[in-house]
Amino acid sequence: MRVLVLGGLGNFGARICRSLSLDVGLEVIAAGRSVATSDKHTFDQGQTVSTARLDIDSPDLEQQLIKLSPDIVIHCAGPFQSQDYRVAEASCAAGAHYVDISDGRTFVSNFARNLNDKAQAAGVCAISGASSVPGLSSAVVDSLSKRFSRIDEISIAIAPGQQAPRGTATLEAVFSYAGRPFQRLYNGRWSASHGWQDMRAIRFSRLGVRWSAACDVPDLELFPARYPSVKTVEFRAALELRAQHLALWLAAAMRRVGVPLPIERWASQLNSIANHFLDRYGSDCGGMMVRLSGTRLDGTQGACTWHLTAPDRHGPEIPCMAALLVTRKLVKRELNLAGAFACIGLLELDEFEPAFRRWGITTEIEESS
């Protein structure tokens, strides 16, 4: 079976390629617009994959995919916040299953509505958001929800380690909504929030307390529909260095009041500055937190918090896990679905455990009143 990974030599795509290259019976092709003309690429750990030069913005993308004849296309060439669905549409036209690691709210939330007919007609499965959100986050919420008769609030936060590798596309995605308004459910009403505003301290089990700020992700739209009793859904990101977090908060505040800061265009330069001057002041540990509160099965009010800690710069492996799990299910024909779906309800939390163990990632659950 042939798996084509778009952005296959990037921050996340390379990790997916390295992992899939170890699977017997898979031919993995790393594709991208900057890929060299050679037909093989060997990673530092010794894994080898085929390569192909392919630009997702090319007007003949569909023909290029048909020529490569993939069985599965994994789209890692973000950011997705500014993309349409032409890659997924081209994959369907080529008769290939489609998986992406998008965390763009509009992209993931509207994916099924826009792609379902095309995917069903092609007899393929197209899945969006096979990443930390909503792929992993929804698996955690599904697992924790079994402890509750009613869920009132869902809070999610991600805390990247400063020394963990960052892709330019990831920073472009983060910067794209800094200071810009978005809707989220709060106390039973939809209200406006702004990207990288609303600063608040959050405690992570093994990382301590970090400042966090509001972010716009698919969960804010998808979870209220999946869990009808919920009255508040929030997602926050917590940078390790407070000075860096404050700088982004200030930039977002300036954009919020009308200062036209094109910080997305500075993503590459800012990433280089962080690599050379700031990373030495941070750590290699990142984390994630998912907290549910509501009515327990015994009728008492309480909360349950799932903590994840990723050491040794392994945090960037987490956004790849859902895509790898979904892809392997498609390869084994364990996902006998035709149509387009957000990555919710397709994975169980237990399925992530082998990957957590492989990378030394630990998880724990706290119960509280």
C-alpha positions in Angstrom: 0.0 0.0 0.0 1.3 3.4 -0.9 1.1 6.4 1.5 1.9 9.9 0.3 2.8 12.4 3.0 2.5 16.0 1.9 5.0 18.1 3.8 6.8 14.9 4.4 10.1 16.4 5.3 8.6 19.1 7.6 8.4 19.2 11.4 5.5 16.8 11.7 5.5 15.2 8.3 9.0 13.8 8.8 8.0 12.2 12.1 5.0 10.5 10.4 7.2 9.3 7.5 9.9 7.9 9.9 7.2 6.0 11.8 5.3 4.6 8.8 8.6 3.6 7.1 9.0 0.9 9.7 5.6 -0.7 8.8 5.9 -3.8 6.7 4.1 -3.6 3.4 3.9 0.2 3.2 5.6 2.3 0.5 6.0 5.8 2.0 6.5 8.9 -0.2 7.6 12.2 1.3 6.3 15.0 -1.0 6.8 18.7 -0.9 7.5 21.7 -3.1 11.1 22.0 -1.8 11.9 18.3 -2.0 15.0 17.5 -3.9 14.8 15.6 -7.2 16.4 12.5 -5.8 14.0 9.6 -5.4 15.1 8.6 -1.8 15.5 10.4 1.5 17.3 9.0 4.5 16.5 10.4 7.9 19.1 10.8 10.7 17.8 7.6 12.4 18.4 5.6 9.2 14.9 5.3 7.9 14.5 5.7 4.1 11.5 6.9 2.2 10.8 7.7 -1.4 10.4 11.4 -2.4 8.3 13.4 -4.9 8.3 17.1 -5.7 4.7 18.3 -5.4 3.2 21.8 -4.8 -0.3 21.7 -3.2 -0.9 25.1 -4.9 -0.2 23.7 -8.4 -3.2 24.0 -10.8 -2.6 20.4 -11.9 -2.5 19.0 -8.3 -5.2 16.4 -9.1 -3.3 15.1 -12.1 -0.1 14.9 -10.1 -1.8 12.8 -7.4 -3.4 10.5 -9.9 0.1 10.0 -11.4 1.6 9.1 -8.1 -1.4 6.8 -7.4 -1.4 6.8 -3.6 -3.8 4.7 -1.5 -3.7 7.2 1.3 -2.7 10.9 1.4 -1.6 12.5 4.6 -1.7 16.2 4.5 0.9 17.9 6.8 1.6 21.0 4.7 0.0 23.6 7.0 -0.9 26.1 8.1 -4.5 25.1 7.5 -6.1 28.4 8.7 -5.8 29.9 5.2 -6.4 26.8 3.1 -9.4 25.5 1.2 -10.2 21.8 0.5 -8.6 21.4 -2.8 -6.0 18.9 -1.5 -8.8 16.7 0.0 -10.8 17.1 -3.2 -7.8 16.1 -5.3 -7.2 13.0 -3.1 -10.8 11.9 -3.5 -10.5 12.4 -7.3 -7.4 10.2 -7.2 -9.3 7.5 -5.3 -7.2 7.9 -2.1 -8.1 8.0 1.5 -7.3 11.4 3.0 -6.0 12.3 6.5 -4.8 15.7 7.7 -3.3 17.1 10.9 -5.2 20.4 10.7 -6.0 22.3 13.9 -7.7 25.1 12.0 -11.2 25.7 13.5 -13.1 26.6 10.3 -11.2 24.0 8.2 -12.0 21.1 10.5 -15.5 22.1 11.6 -16.7 22.6 8.0 -14.8 19.6 6.5 -17.5 17.0 6.6 -20.1 19.4 5.2 -17.9 20.3 2.2 -16.2 16.9 1.5 -18.7 14.2 2.4 -20.5 13.9 -1.0 -17.2 13.8 -2.9 -15.7 11.2 -0.5 -18.7 9.0 -0.6 -18.8 9.1 -4.4 -15.2 8.1 -4.5 -15.7 5.4 -1.9 -12.9 6.8 0.3 -12.6 7.9 3.9 -11.5 11.5 4.4 -10.6 12.6 8.0 -9.6 16.1 9.2 -8.1 17.1 12.5 -6.1 13.9 13.2 -3.8 15.8 15.6 -3.7 16.9 19.2 -7.0 18.7 18.6 -9.5 17.3 18.1 -8.0 13.8 17.5 -6.4 13.3 20.9 -8.4 15.9 22.9 -11.7 14.2 21.9 -10.4 10.8 22.8 -9.5 12.1 26.3 -12.9 13.8 26.8 -14.7 10.6 25.6 -12.7 8.6 28.2 -13.2 11.0 31.1 -16.9 11.6 30.3 -17.6 8.0 31.4 -17.1 9.3 35.0 -19.9 11.8 34.7 -23.7 11.8 34.3 -23.6 15.4 33.1 -20.7 17.5 31.8 -20.8 21.2 32.4 -17.4 22.4 31.5 -14.5 21.2 29.3 -11.1 23.0 29.6 -8.1 22.0 27.5 -4.6 23.5 27.5 -1.4 22.7 25.8 2.0 23.7 27.1 4.9 23.2 24.6 8.4 22.8 25.8 10.6 25.8 24.8 13.4 23.6 23.4 11.0 21.3 21.4 11.3 21.9 17.7 8.8 24.3 16.2 7.8 24.4 12.6 7.3 27.7 10.8 3.8 26.6 9.7 2.9 26.0 13.3 3.9 29.5 14.2 2.0 31.0 11.3 -1.1 29.2 12.4 -0.7 30.5 16.0 -0.1 34.1 14.8 -3.0 34.0 12.3 -5.6 34.4 15.0 -3.6 36.4 17.6 -5.8 39.4 18.6 -8.6 38.4 16.3 -12.1 37.6 17.6 -13.7 34.2 17.7 -16.8 32.7 19.3 -16.8 30.2 22.2 -19.4 28.8 24.5 -19.2 30.3 28.0 -21.7 29.8 30.8 -24.3 28.6 28.3 -24.0 31.5 25.9 -21.8 32.1 22.8 -19.6 35.0 23.4 -16.6 36.7 21.8 -13.0 36.0 22.8 -9.8 37.1 21.2 -6.7 35.0 20.3 -3.9 35.1 22.8 -5.8 37.3 25.2 -7.5 36.5 28.5 -4.3 35.6 30.3 -4.7 33.1 33.2 -2.3 30.9 35.2 -2.7 27.2 34.8 -1.1 24.4 36.8 0.3 21.4 34.9 1.0 18.3 37.0 4.8 18.1 36.3 5.5 21.4 34.7 4.2 23.7 37.4 2.3 26.9 36.8 2.3 28.7 33.5 0.6 31.6 32.0 -1.9 30.7 29.4 -4.0 32.5 26.8 -7.1 31.8 24.7 -6.8 30.1 21.4 -9.2 29.3 18.5 -9.4 25.6 17.7 -12.0 23.1 16.3 -12.9 21.8 19.8 -14.6 25.1 20.6 -17.2 24.4 17.9 -17.3 20.6 17.8 -17.5 19.8 21.4 -20.8 21.7 22.2 -22.4 19.6 19.5 -21.0 16.3 20.7 -21.7 17.0 24.4 -25.1 18.7 24.5 -25.1 19.4 28.3 -21.8 21.3 28.3 -22.1 25.0 29.1 -18.4 26.1 28.8 -15.7 25.0 26.4 -12.3 26.6 26.4 -8.9 26.0 24.9 -5.7 27.7 26.0 -2.0 27.6 25.2 0.8 28.2 27.7 4.2 29.1 26.6 7.1 28.3 28.9 8.9 31.6 28.9 6.8 34.3 30.5 8.6 37.1 28.6 7.8 35.4 25.3 4.2 34.8 26.3 3.8 38.5 27.3 5.3 39.6 24.0 2.8 37.6 22.1 0.0 38.8 24.3 1.0 42.5 23.7 1.2 41.9 19.9 -2.3 40.4 20.0 -3.5 43.3 22.1 -2.1 45.8 19.5 -3.8 43.9 16.6 -7.0 43.8 18.6 -7.2 47.6 18.8 -6.5 48.0 15.2 -2.7 48.1 14.8 -2.0 46.2 11.5 0.8 43.8 12.7 1.4 41.2 10.0 3.1 38.8 12.5 2.3 35.7 10.4 4.9 37.0 7.9 7.5 37.1 10.6 7.1 33.5 11.7 10.3 32.2 10.2 12.4 35.1 11.6 10.8 34.8 15.1 11.4 31.1 15.1 15.1 31.7 14.3 15.4 34.2 17.2 13.8 31.8 19.6 16.1 29.0 18.4 19.3 31.1 18.9 18.5 33.2 21.9 15.5 32.0 23.9 15.6 28.2 23.9 18.5 28.0 26.3 16.3 29.5 29.0 13.6 26.9 28.6 13.3 23.2 29.1 12.7 20.1 26.9 9.4 19.2 28.6 5.9 20.0 27.4 2.5 19.0 28.5 -1.2 18.9 27.9 -4.2 19.1 30.3 -7.9 18.2 29.8 -10.3 19.0 32.6 -14.0 18.0 32.8 -16.3 19.3 35.5 -20.0 18.5 36.2 -22.1 15.9 37.9 -20.4 12.6 38.8 -22.2 9.2 38.4 -22.9 9.2 42.2 -24.7 12.6 41.9 -22.0 14.7 43.5 -20.3 17.7 41.8 -16.7 17.3 40.9 -13.9 17.6 38.3 -11.5 15.2 36.7 -8.2 16.4 35.1 -6.0 14.4 32.7 -2.4 15.5 32.6 0.2 14.6 30.0 3.9 15.3 30.3 6.3 14.9 27.3 10.0 14.9 28.1 13.2 15.1 26.0 11.8 17.3 23.3 9.2 14.7 22.3 6.2 17.0 22.5 6.0 17.4 18.7 5.4 13.6 18.4 2.0 14.2 20.0 0.3 16.0 17.1 1.4 13.1 14.8 -0.1 10.3 16.9 -3.8 10.5 15.8 -2.8 10.7 12.1 -0.6 7.6 12.5 -3.3 5.7 14.3 -6.0 6.6 11.7 -3.7 5.7 8.9 -2.8 2.3 10.3 -6.5 1.6 10.8 -7.2 2.5 7.1 -4.3 0.2 6.1 -5.7 -2.7 8.1 -9.3 -1.9 6.9 -10.4 -1.3 10.5 -12.1 2.0 9.4 -14.7 0.8 6.9 -16.1 4.2 6.3 -16.9 6.2 3.2 -17.4 9.9 3.6 -15.8 12.9 5.3 -15.4 13.2 9.1 -13.7 15.3 11.7 -11.4 13.2 13.8 -13.9 12.7 16.7 -15.1 9.4 18.0 -12.7 7.5 15.7 -10.0 6.7 18.3 -10.0 5.5 21.9 -7.6 7.0 24.4 -6.1 3.5 25.1 -5.0 3.4 21.5 -2.5 6.2 22.2 -0.9 4.4 25.1 1.8 2.4 23.1 2.9 5.7 21.4 3.0 7.4 24.8 5.2 4.6 26.2 7.5 4.7 23.1 8.4 8.3 23.7 8.5 8.2 27.5 5.3 10.3 27.7 3.5 10.0 31.0 -0.2 10.6 31.9 -2.1 10.8 35.1 -5.6 11.7 36.3 -6.6 13.9 39.2 -10.0 13.9 40.8 -11.2 17.0 42.7 -14.3 18.5 44.2 
